[in-house]
């Protein structure tokens, strides 16, 4: 029954996201079918909850099953009409893989064994912690699940949680965007009851979508084998697996961050003008929904994404791959997206006195050197099992393949360095140091960019091995890998 309710609950949002993406691609599709479904799933959920949020706060419509159904069905109908207007017969073929390849039998067997192991680990962890174990993490109980349960019983976007005062609650958990709690409310309404295993099971979906999106991102630049290697690498990171199989929202945020920066990378690397503009349109949507995911989406990740967007546009304009009109059009898409989606949520926060920090006002942070934080970050990065060898490998690859990192993969490299160094500075010089000393916020910040690190690491490793190892060069002829 839990699985059936989950599938039914995902049906309308996924159709919404799929239709939006098809419309944004227009007559020049750039997404693989499974990739479009995974991306449509995560974007469709946020967009559907945003539409319900707008209708609720503007009309007072209660958060009941009927309201959710009417709003989502109406939105899907309008999107369907838009899709039919932009759809041209024969234009729905997905973009071909950048490297069609042949995999030797021995490599197929290795990939099969590794992926089977990842599947078993994910299923065991997901069933154990999401379905069979009661929620026990602090944020799971007091934020995402609690708020969803209150919305479910109150049929309203309640801002004051039980046992909290009207003053402190809006400055705490209620200042977070309501997208995740509303998704849990929607699933509970579909099932007709508040069911912890059901509303927790949504988290594994974001984890699986992250694996899918990483695979297809790699496939645009490398062989099938390298795509599977990236999936294995991401699925092997212990802390990311833990977050993907528990009722935390950091894996949820990570897949939206990855979608945003990967689409910007694809746009920068696209060889055809139509494909480039399709990627920019999709990136505009991915970036626009970030402020409605978690507070970090707006405060931490939106500024560097917009900076990288401007740098990409400047570079493409300088190389005459974009005209001035194209640049203005791309900027307009992003501005309109942010105004339409981030605007209503920010207005709602101002009107109700909700804080704009990560659960606390960022204006309250004192500036000054924090003792022992640097040692704590060093230990967490290199001497704990959270990341295995991902971070040492990535830093080594950035040093070894610096030409590729700061040319072809500059958007990814710059995004990672800005986020990693920026978050480190926050812990080193502000009162957020406790998040690093207690090994909490610092690790969660890295979880949010883990798919980005895996993509960057995989592409740098493929480039380095392909250029510097003669043995791999011979294997590469059989694998069909591309080292563009």
N, C-alpha and C positions, 0 to 999 in steps of 0.2 A: 504493500500500500504506500509506503514511503517513496519507493522508486517511481510508482505511477504518478503520485502527486508532484514529485520533482519534475518529471518529464512534462506533465501538463502545465506546470507553472512556468517552465522555460519555453514552451511552444510559442506563445504570442510575442514575448520579448525578443526571442531569436529571429522570428519572422520579421519583426520590426527592424532589427539591426541589419539583417540580410538585405532587406529592401532598401534601406538607407544607403548601404554600401554599394549596391548595384546601381542606384541612382547617381551616387557620387562618381562611380567609375564611368558612367555614361556609355558611350559607344566604343570605349577602349578599356576593357577589363584588365586589371593588373593583379588580381588576387586569384590564388588557387581555390577551387571549390571548398575544400575542407578548411582552408585558411579563412575564407570568407564566412563560413559558418561559425568558426570559433570566435573570430573578431566580431561578427554580428551578434553572437551570444552575449559577450561582455558589454558591448556598446548598447545593444538593445535593452538590456536590463537597466542600465543607468538612465537611458533616454526615457524608457517607460515610467520609471519611478519619478523622473523629473516632471513629466507631463502630469502625473497624478498629483505630485506636490503642488504644481502651479494651479491646477484646477481646485485643489482642496483649499489653498490659502486665499484664492481670489473669489471663489463662489461659496465656500463653506461646505461643499459636498463632503459627507462623511467618508472615512476610509473603510468602506465596506467592499465586499466582493463585487457588488454591482457597479460601484464607482470605478474600481480597478478595471473591470471588464469593459465598461463603456468607453473609458478614456483610451485604453489600449486598442480596442477594436476601431475606434474612430481615428486614432492616429495611424493605425495600419492601413485603413481604407484610404486616407489622404495620401499616404506614402505610396500606396499601390497605384493610385491615379498618376502621381508624379513619375513613378517608375515606368508606367506604360507610355507616358509621353516622351520619355528619354530613351526608351528601349527601341533598338533597331534589330530586326530579324537577322540572325546570323552573327550578331556581335557579342554573344555571350560566352564564347570560348575563352577559357582562362589563359593567362600568359604562360607560355611554355617555360619549362625549367631552364635556368641559365646554363646548366651543364648536364645534358643527357648522358648517362653513364652506364657502363657495364660493371657489375660487381662479381668478382670471382666467387666460387662456391664457398671457399674457406672464410671469406670475409662476410658472406651472408650468414654463415653459421655463427660466427662471432657476434655479429650485430643482433641476430635473433636471440642468442643466449643473454646478452646484456640487456636487451629491451624486455625480455621475459622477467629478468631479475628486477628491473625497475618497476614493471607492472605489478609483480607480486608484492614488492615493498610498499608501493602506493596503495594497493588494495588492502593489505593487512593493516597499515597505519591508518588509512581512512576509515575502515570499518571499526577498528578498535577505538579510535579517539573521537570520531564524529558520530558514530551510530551506537556504540555500546558503552561509552564512558560519558557520564554527566559532565556538562561544561564546568571547568574548574579554573581557567585562566581569568585573571582580574577583569581585563577589558571585555572578555567574552560575556561574563556574567553581568557586569555593571554598566556596560555600554551597548554593544551591538544587540545582544539578546534581550536585555532588559527593556531597552527603548522599543524594540520591535514588539515585545509582548504588551507593553503599555499602549502602543498604537493599535494593536489588535483588539484589546478590550475596550479602549476609549473611543475607537473609531475616529481618532483625531491625532494631529501632530502635537502631542503633549510635550511641553518643554520642561516642566517641573516633574522630576522623577520621584517615586515614593521615597520617603524618609529624607528628602532634600528640601532646602529652602528655596523660595522663588528668586533669591539673590544669587546663591552659589550655583544652582543647577545650570542656568544659561551660560555661566562662565566656565563650566566644566564639560561634562559629556554631551550636553545638549547643544554645545557650540559646534559639534561635528556635523557634517552633512548627513541628512537622514537617509541616504540612498540604501546603505546596507540594512539598517533596521526596517525600512519599508519593503525591501525584497523579502525579508523574513516574514513580515506581516502578510505580504501577498501569498507566500507559500502556505502560511497557516490558514488563510482564508480559503485557498483552494482545497486544502485538506479538511476544512471545517472545524479544526481544533488547533490548539497550540501544541505542536509535537517537536520536542527538542531534537531528536535524530533527524527529522525532516529539515528543520530550519538550519541545522548545522551542516547538513550534507551539501549545501550550496557552495561551501568553501572549496571542496575538492574539485568543483567544476572550473574554478578560476585557475587552479593548479594545472589541471589537464590542458586548459586553453593556453597557458603559458608554454607548456611543452610543445604544443602544436605550432604556435606562432614562432617560437625559436627555430623549429625545424625548417619552416618555409622561408624564414628570413635568411638562414644559411644557404638554402637551396638556390637562392638568386645569385650567389657568388661562388658556390663550391659544389662538390659532388654530393650524391645521395649519401655516401658513407660519412661525409663530414656533417651532414644534417643529422644523421643518427648519432654521431659522436656528440653533437651539441645537446641532443635530447638526453643522452646518457649522462653527460656532464652536469646538466641542470638537475636531473633527477637524482644525482648522487650527492648533492650538497645537503648535509644533514639538517641544518637549520631551516633551509628553504622547504624541505620535505615536512619538517615539523609544523611550520606555519601553514603549509598547504593542506595539512590534514588535521588542523585544529581550527577552532572558531575565532581566529584572529583575522584582521582585515588588511594585513600588510601584503599578503600574496595577491589579494584583490587589487590593491593599489599598484603593485609591481607590474601586473599585466597591462594596466592602462598606461603606465609610464613607458613600458617597452613598446607598446603599440605606437605611442606618440613619436618617440625618437627613432624607431625603426622605419616608420613611414617617411620621416624627414631624410633619413639616410638613403632610402630607395629613391626619393625624389632627386637628391643630389647626384646619385649614381645612374639615373635613368638615361638611356641612349636616345629615346624618342620623346618629342615634345608633348604628345598627347598623353603618354604614360606618365611623364613627369607631373603634368597638371592633375592627373587622376590621383597620384600619390599625395600631392599637396592638398587636394580637397579632403581626402581621407584623414590626413594629418590634422587639418583644421578641426575636424569633428573630434578626433581623439584628444586634442589639446583643450578643446572647449569644455569637455565633460570633466576634465581633471579637477577643477575646483569643487565639483559636486560629488567627489569620491571620498576624500579625506582632507583635513585641513592642510596637510603637507602638500597636497596636490596643487594648491594655490600659492602657498607661501614659499615652499622649498623648490618645487619642480617647474612651475609655470615660468618664472623669470629666466632660468637657463635655456628652456625650450624656445622661448621667444627670441632670446639672444642668438641661439644657434640658427633659428629660422632666418633671422636677418643676415647672418653671416653667409648662409647658403645662397640666399637671394642676391647678395652683393657679389659673390663669387660667380654665380651663373650669369648675372648681368654683365660682369666684367669680361667673361669668356664668350659673350654674345649668344649664350644659349637661351636667355630670356630677354625679352624686350622690356622697356620701361612700363608698358601697359600690362604685360604679364606680371611684373613685380607688384604693381598696384592691385591687380586682381587677386593675387595670392594673399597679400596683406589684408585686403577687404574681406576675403573669406574667413580669415582668422579673427578679425575684429568683430565681424557680424556673429560668428559662432560664440565668441566669448560674451558678447553683449546679450545674446538671446538665452544662453544657458547659465553662464556665471553671474550675469547681471541680476536676475530675479533672486538667486540665492543670496548674493551679497546684500541686496536691498532688504531681504527678509532678516538677515543678521543685524543690520543696522537698526531696523525698526523694532526689534525685540531685544536689543542690548546684548547680543551674543558676542563672545570674545572672538578675536581673530588669530589667536595663537594656537599651539598644539595642546588644547585642553587648558591653556592658561594664557593670559594676555602677553604677547611678546614684548610689550613695552615695560613689563615688570622685571625683565632680566637685567641683572647687574653685570658690568663689564670688568674683568680682571683675570689675571692668570690663575688657573686652577691646579692645585697640587696633585700629583700622581696620575693625572689623566693621561698624559703621554705614555707612561708605562702601561697603563691599563689598555689603551688602544693598541699598543705594540703587542702585548700578550694576546689580546683577543684576535688580532689579525694573523699572527704567525704561529702561535703556540697552543691554540685551542682547536677542537675538532669541529667547530661550527662550519668551517669552509673547506676543510681538508687542505688541498694545495692550490685552491683556486686563486687566492690573492697573491701568494708568492709567484705563481706561474704567470699571472696577468702582469704584474710589475716587471717580471723578467722579460716577458714578450714585448712590453712597451719600450724597454731599453734596447732589446735586440732588433725589433722591427720598427724602429722609430720613424723611418721614412714612410712606411705604409700607414702607421698609426696616425701620423700628422699630415697625411695627404688624402689617400682614398677613404680612410676611415676616420677622418678628422671629426665629423659630427659625433660619432660614438665616443672617441677618445676625449674630446673636449667636454662632452656631457659627463662622462665618468669622473674626470679630474675635477671639474667644477663641483660636482656633488660630493665627492669623497673629501676633497680638501675643505670645502665649505662647511660640511658637517663636522669635520675634525676641529675646525676653528671655533665653531659654536661650543663644542664640549671643552675646548682648551681655555676659552676666555669668557664663558658665561656660566650662570648658575645651573645650566643644563648639564654640568659636569657630572652630577649624580647619575645621569642616565648612562654615562660611560663607566663610571666607577662601579656601578652595580651590574654592569654588563647587560643592560636592557635596551635603552633607546639607541645606542650606537649600533648594536647588532641588528635591531629592527630596521634602522636606516639602510644598512647594507642589504638586508633581505629585499627591500623595495627596489633595489637596482641590481639584484642578482641576475635576472635574465639578460640585462644589458651587459653585465660583465662577462657572462657566458658567451654571448654573441661576439663581443669584441675579442675575447680570448680565442674562440674557435677560428675566426677569420684570420687573426694574426698568426696562429699556429699553422693553419693551412698554407698561408703565404710563406712563412719561414721554412717549413718542411719542403714545400714544393720547389723552392728556389735553391736550397742549400744541401739537400740530401740526394745524391745520385740514385740510391736505391729506390727512394720514394718516387723519383722522377720516372723510373721504369714502371713502377706500380701504377703511377698516375696515368700512364698511357692506357692501361686497362680499365682504370676507374673513370676516365673521362673528366677528371677534375679540371677546373678552370682557375687560373691564377691571374686573372685580369688585373 
